[in-house]
Structures are given as C-alpha cells and as structure tokens.
Amino acid sequence: MYEKEIRKCPSCTYDTNEDYYSLFFLSISSGAFTFSFHTPYPIGQDQFPAPASLEKVVHEEQEGLFRFGRGLFEEEKVIFSEKSILQFFYESLEKYHITLQQPYVLS
C-alpha cells in the first residue's frame, strides 16, 4: 500500500520477489512408481533451478481436502513445518534411490 513512501525512506528496505507465490512441481516416474509433489518457491529456491529455466506447468484446481493449492490449516502448520517437509523430501529421494538402485542427482 505504501510502496512509494517505503522506497523514499532511507532506513527502509523493500524487496519484491516475483516468484514468492510460485510452486515447484517435481515428478519422478519409473515403471509403476510415480512420486510427485509441489513445493513453495521460498522453500524450494535453494534446491531447485531458477524458475525461468524450467518448463511452466499449468494445473486445474480440484475440489476437496487434497486439492492443488489448498493452504494449510493452522493445525497442519505445526505438523508440516519447512524442516519436516524437507526431511520428508530427502527421505523420499533416498527411498526412490534404494528402490531403483540408481543414484539421484538434485541440481
């Protein structure tokens, strides 16, 4: 609301992140196995390539509790912290690696 005033203020900092609400979509498939999920940009920005270098994926919103893009309920925010999501992510990559007997590369 007060962008002009903030930019004029010598003591204020203002940073615009165009990708803040973007999601990374990771899908790994091999035969009968498929693993896919979405990760918010602020959480995945250190693990995934720059958004401009990736193919844009468009999803249609679904109805229900497990629909794409649903925000977390307050109770879920305690259960699914950024730290726990990253832990689940790396555990899943390790399980995938063991299942296929192939190394995984995350760049």
Order of alpha helices (4+ residues) and beta strands (2+ residues): alpha-beta-beta-alpha-alpha-alpha
